[in-house]
């Protein structure tokens, strides 16, 4: 039987925590075996607010509110709203899949059996970017509609208030662009019209002006998307000194802590007596050693204060055990160098073993033969990129590419978007 995660009611913070857990399984290279997700997600939220690893295309930041606004204008009742919204989203996905560019369109494999609709995946991002003004979760939104219609009816026939002090209630940003003509039956695709792309850029810059996402959106330079890692963008003149320091902290954290994940996988391979895997992870640790040595004085002078400051500012929960593990790993790395990680009697091995036992207890693979037997051969070895994406066709890079393409598209082209 497949595992499921179900909740009946929750706050926005609870929702974010639950989705963080689910999102870990989308990127198999970054599964959180050593309990570092709180730090990783803090930097991800700082650099690319409103995004997640399971968002696919920028168009859904508009398609979702357009779909739900249409239901509001049809005055669909609270009791029917969830079912109508699901049907509308599935129909929209089907039309998009039948179009030209179907990359990242939801339902390409699951079809009408799709479990996580675009509205669920983008709900938090819509709030973060200020496109959604309703403050609750999606199910609270559906339940609120009947009362929303009653409150709106009170404003019918009243004089227009230019000051906006007695404006009718609204669940969405007042300057949301109108959908294309024929929506939702025609002119629906992943491509953004120029006015759509400009609107999304304005929302990012208005709500998160100090973020790396806002800097890149403002530049609208496709060449920026060629960077393999977000910290490679720290050279840009638009990057503030504070953001440049945060990018450096993120780089050092990603590089250094990858070694712990690689060592963990090596130790598991050794316990399984799998010679090919042992050789693979020793080779990858050799490459990692070279990367750490290339950091030079940056690592020697590095302090973790900036990392914990980002975690606190983003409201993430990173407890003392995690902080102690990271601090000990970094201190040992500075003291003994990366070449001291692999030896059988190394302090690094003991630290990794203690950390897994602390997190998993009886399920720890390094101490439980049964759970070791179930190991697939690779867990969490990818270097953190903080949602940037492994190539320009994934992650935040693809969301930005959609916006850049929309900004560059002529009005004539936009008519088919």
C-alpha positions in Angstrom: 0.0 0.0 0.0 1.4 3.4 -1.0 2.0 5.9 1.8 -0.1 9.0 2.0 -0.2 12.2 4.0 -3.6 13.7 4.9 -4.7 16.7 6.9 -8.2 18.1 7.5 -7.4 21.6 8.6 -4.2 23.5 9.1 -2.6 26.9 9.3 -0.4 28.4 6.5 2.7 27.6 8.5 1.6 24.0 9.1 0.9 23.7 5.4 4.4 24.9 4.5 5.9 22.4 6.9 3.9 19.5 5.4 4.7 20.4 1.8 8.4 20.7 2.7 8.3 17.0 3.7 6.5 16.0 0.5 8.9 18.1 -1.7 11.9 16.3 -0.3 10.9 13.3 -2.4 10.8 15.2 -5.7 14.6 15.7 -5.9 16.1 12.2 -5.2 19.6 13.7 -5.1 18.7 16.0 -2.2 16.6 13.8 0.1 17.3 15.1 3.6 19.1 12.1 5.2 21.0 14.2 7.7 18.3 16.7 8.7 19.6 19.8 6.9 16.3 20.8 5.2 15.6 23.6 7.6 18.8 25.4 6.6 18.4 24.6 2.9 14.8 25.8 2.7 15.7 29.0 4.6 18.2 30.0 2.0 15.8 28.9 -0.8 13.0 31.2 0.7 15.5 34.0 1.0 16.8 33.9 -2.5 13.6 32.7 -4.4 10.6 33.6 -2.2 7.3 32.1 -3.3 8.9 29.3 -5.3 9.0 25.6 -4.6 10.6 22.5 -6.1 7.3 21.3 -7.5 6.3 24.5 -9.4 6.8 23.9 -13.1 5.9 27.0 -15.2 5.3 30.6 -14.4 1.9 30.7 -16.2 0.2 29.0 -13.3 0.7 32.1 -11.2 -2.0 33.6 -13.5 -4.0 30.5 -14.6 -4.9 29.6 -11.0 -6.3 33.0 -10.0 -8.0 33.4 -13.4 -9.7 30.0 -12.9 -10.9 30.8 -9.3 -11.9 34.3 -10.2 -14.1 32.9 -12.9 -15.9 30.7 -10.4 -16.4 33.7 -8.1 -18.0 35.6 -10.9 -20.3 32.7 -11.6 -21.1 32.8 -7.8 -20.3 29.1 -7.3 -21.4 28.2 -3.8 -19.0 27.0 -1.1 -20.5 23.5 -1.2 -19.7 23.1 -4.9 -16.6 25.2 -5.2 -13.9 22.6 -4.6 -15.4 20.1 -7.1 -15.9 22.8 -9.7 -12.4 24.2 -9.2 -10.9 20.7 -9.6 -12.8 20.0 -12.8 -11.9 23.5 -14.2 -8.2 22.9 -13.4 -8.2 19.4 -15.0 -9.9 20.7 -18.1 -7.4 23.6 -18.3 -4.5 21.2 -18.1 -6.0 19.0 -20.8 -6.2 21.9 -23.2 -2.6 22.9 -22.4 -1.4 19.4 -23.0 -3.0 19.4 -26.4 -1.1 22.6 -27.3 2.4 23.1 -28.6 4.7 23.4 -25.5 3.5 20.9 -22.9 6.7 20.9 -20.7 5.7 21.3 -17.0 2.0 21.1 -17.7 0.3 19.3 -14.8 -1.4 15.9 -15.5 0.8 14.8 -18.3 1.0 11.4 -16.7 -1.7 11.2 -14.1 -4.4 12.9 -16.2 -7.7 13.3 -14.3 -6.2 11.2 -11.5 -3.9 14.1 -10.6 -3.6 14.4 -6.8 -1.9 17.8 -6.4 -3.6 20.4 -8.5 -1.8 23.6 -9.6 -3.8 25.6 -7.1 -2.4 23.5 -4.3 1.2 23.8 -5.6 1.1 27.5 -6.2 -1.2 28.6 -3.3 1.7 29.7 -1.1 3.5 31.4 -3.9 0.4 33.4 -4.9 0.2 34.7 -1.4 4.0 35.4 -1.2 3.9 37.4 -4.4 0.8 39.3 -3.3 -1.4 37.9 -6.1 -3.7 36.2 -3.6 -5.0 38.5 -1.0 -7.1 35.9 0.8 -5.0 34.9 3.8 -6.1 31.4 4.5 -5.5 28.0 2.9 -7.4 26.8 -0.1 -10.1 24.9 1.7 -10.8 27.9 3.9 -11.1 29.9 0.7 -13.7 27.6 -0.6 -15.6 27.7 2.7 -15.5 31.5 2.7 -17.2 32.0 -0.7 -20.8 32.2 0.5 -19.9 34.9 3.0 -17.7 36.6 0.4 -20.7 36.9 -2.0 -22.9 38.3 0.8 -20.4 40.9 1.8 -19.9 41.9 -1.9 -23.6 42.3 -2.4 -23.7 45.1 0.2 -21.6 47.3 -2.1 -24.0 47.0 -5.1 -25.3 50.4 -6.1 -23.1 52.3 -3.7 -21.1 55.3 -5.1 -17.5 54.5 -6.2 -15.0 55.4 -3.5 -11.9 56.8 -5.1 -10.0 56.6 -1.8 -10.6 52.8 -1.5 -11.7 53.1 2.1 -14.9 51.2 1.5 -13.9 49.0 -1.4 -15.8 45.7 -1.9 -14.0 42.6 -0.6 -11.5 40.9 -2.9 -9.5 37.7 -2.8 -7.1 38.6 -5.5 -4.8 41.5 -6.4 -6.8 44.3 -8.0 -4.4 44.8 -11.0 -4.3 41.1 -12.0 -4.2 41.2 -15.8 -7.4 40.0 -17.6 -7.1 36.5 -19.1 -6.8 36.1 -22.9 -9.9 36.3 -24.9 -11.8 32.9 -24.9 -10.3 31.8 -21.6 -10.6 29.1 -20.4 -11.6 27.4 -23.7 -9.2 29.1 -26.1 -5.8 30.9 -26.2 -4.5 28.9 -23.3 -0.8 27.9 -23.2 2.3 28.0 -21.0 3.5 31.1 -22.8 3.1 34.5 -21.1 1.9 37.6 -22.8 4.1 40.7 -22.4 1.6 42.2 -19.9 1.5 38.9 -18.0 5.3 38.7 -17.7 5.5 42.4 -16.7 2.9 41.9 -14.0 4.7 38.9 -12.5 8.0 40.9 -12.5 6.2 43.8 -10.8 4.8 41.5 -8.1 8.2 40.0 -7.4 9.9 43.3 -7.1 7.1 44.9 -5.0 6.9 42.1 -2.5 10.5 40.9 -2.3 12.7 43.8 -3.6 15.8 42.6 -1.8 15.7 39.0 -3.0 17.9 37.4 -5.7 14.7 36.6 -7.6 13.8 40.3 -7.8 17.3 41.2 -9.0 17.2 38.7 -11.8 13.7 39.5 -12.8 14.6 43.2 -13.1 17.6 42.4 -15.2 15.6 40.1 -17.6 18.8 38.8 -19.0 18.6 35.3 -20.3 22.4 34.9 -19.9 21.9 35.0 -16.1 20.2 31.6 -16.4 23.4 30.0 -17.6 24.8 30.0 -14.1 25.0 26.5 -12.7 24.6 27.7 -9.1 23.0 30.8 -7.6 26.2 32.0 -5.9 27.8 32.3 -9.3 25.5 35.4 -9.7 27.1 37.2 -6.8 29.4 39.1 -9.2 26.4 41.0 -10.7 26.6 44.7 -10.0 22.9 44.7 -8.8 23.6 42.3 -6.0 23.7 44.1 -2.6 26.6 43.5 -0.2 24.3 41.8 2.2 22.9 39.5 -0.5 26.5 38.8 -1.7 27.5 37.7 1.8 24.4 35.5 2.1 25.2 33.8 -1.3 28.7 33.1 0.0 27.3 31.5 3.2 25.0 29.4 1.0 27.8 28.3 -1.2 30.1 27.3 1.7 27.2 25.5 3.5 26.3 23.6 0.3 29.9 22.6 -0.5 30.9 21.6 3.0 27.8 19.7 4.0 27.7 17.7 0.7 30.8 15.9 2.1 28.7 14.6 5.1 26.1 13.1 2.7 28.8 11.5 0.5 30.5 10.0 3.5 27.2 8.7 4.7 26.6 6.9 1.4 30.2 5.6 1.4 29.7 4.1 4.9 26.4 2.4 3.8 28.2 1.0 0.7 31.0 -0.4 2.9 28.5 -2.0 5.2 26.8 -3.6 2.2 30.2 -4.7 0.9 29.3 -3.2 -2.5 32.6 -2.7 -4.1 31.3 -0.7 -7.1 29.5 1.8 -4.9 32.4 2.1 -2.5 34.6 3.0 -5.5 32.0 5.5 -6.8 31.7 7.3 -3.5 35.4 7.4 -2.8 35.8 9.0 -6.3 33.0 11.5 -5.5 34.6 12.4 -2.2 37.9 12.9 -4.0 36.1 15.5 -6.3 34.5 17.0 -3.2 37.9 17.3 -1.5 39.2 19.3 -4.4 36.2 21.6 -4.2 36.7 22.2 -0.5 40.4 22.9 -0.9 39.6 25.4 -3.7 37.7 27.4 -1.1 40.9 28.3 0.7 40.8 31.2 3.1 37.0 31.6 2.5 36.5 28.4 4.5 39.1 29.2 7.1 37.6 32.6 7.9 34.0 31.4 7.7 31.7 31.7 10.7 28.2 30.2 10.9 26.5 33.2 12.4 25.2 34.3 9.0 23.6 30.9 8.4 21.7 30.9 11.6 20.7 34.5 11.1 19.1 33.5 7.8 17.3 30.6 9.4 15.9 32.8 12.2 14.8 35.5 9.7 12.9 33.0 7.6 11.0 31.6 10.6 12.3 28.0 10.0 12.8 25.6 12.9 16.4 24.4 13.2 17.0 22.9 16.6 20.1 22.7 18.7 21.0 19.1 17.5 21.1 20.2 13.9 23.2 23.3 14.8 25.6 21.2 16.9 26.0 18.7 14.0 26.7 21.4 11.5 29.1 23.2 13.8 31.1 20.1 14.6 31.3 19.1 11.0 32.6 22.5 9.9 35.0 22.7 12.8 36.5 19.3 12.1 36.7 20.2 8.4 38.7 23.3 9.2 40.9 21.5 11.6 41.7 18.3 9.7 40.9 19.2 6.1 38.6 17.3 3.8 41.2 14.5 3.4 40.6 13.5 7.0 37.0 12.6 6.4 37.4 9.2 4.8 39.7 7.1 7.1 37.9 4.4 9.1 38.6 5.9 12.5 37.8 9.5 11.5 35.8 11.7 13.8 33.7 12.6 10.7 32.4 9.0 10.5 31.5 8.9 14.2 29.7 12.2 13.8 27.7 11.0 10.8 26.8 7.7 12.6 25.7 9.6 15.7 23.6 12.0 13.5 21.7 9.3 11.7 21.0 7.4 15.0 19.8 10.7 16.5 17.4 11.3 13.6 16.2 7.8 12.8 16.8 5.8 16.0 15.8 2.2 15.3 15.5 2.9 11.6 19.1 4.0 11.1 20.6 2.1 8.2 24.1 2.2 9.8 22.9 0.2 12.8 19.9 -1.7 11.4 20.7 -4.5 9.0 17.0 -4.7 7.9 16.9 -1.0 6.9 20.3 -1.2 5.3 19.1 -4.0 3.1 16.3 -1.7 1.8 18.7 1.1 0.8 18.6 1.9 -2.9 22.2 2.9 -3.2 22.1 6.7 -3.2 20.6 9.1 -0.7 20.9 12.9 -0.6 24.2 13.3 -2.3 23.3 16.2 -4.6 24.9 19.6 -3.8 22.2 22.1 -2.6 21.2 24.7 -5.2 18.3 26.2 -3.2 15.7 25.7 -5.9 17.8 27.3 -8.6 17.5 24.2 -10.9 20.0 21.9 -12.5 19.6 23.5 -15.9 17.7 26.4 -17.5 14.7 24.1 -18.1 14.0 23.4 -14.4 13.5 25.1 -11.0 13.4 28.8 -10.6 15.5 29.1 -13.7 12.6 27.9 -15.8 10.1 30.3 -14.0 12.5 33.2 -14.8 12.9 32.0 -18.4 9.1 32.1 -18.9 9.0 35.6 -17.6 12.0 36.7 -19.8 10.4 35.1 -22.9 7.1 36.9 -22.1 8.8 40.2 -21.8 10.6 39.7 -25.1 7.5 38.5 -26.9 5.8 41.0 -29.2 2.1 41.9 -28.9 1.4 40.0 -32.1 2.9 36.9 -30.7 1.0 37.4 -27.5 -2.3 37.0 -29.2 -1.6 33.3 -29.6 -0.3 32.9 -26.0 
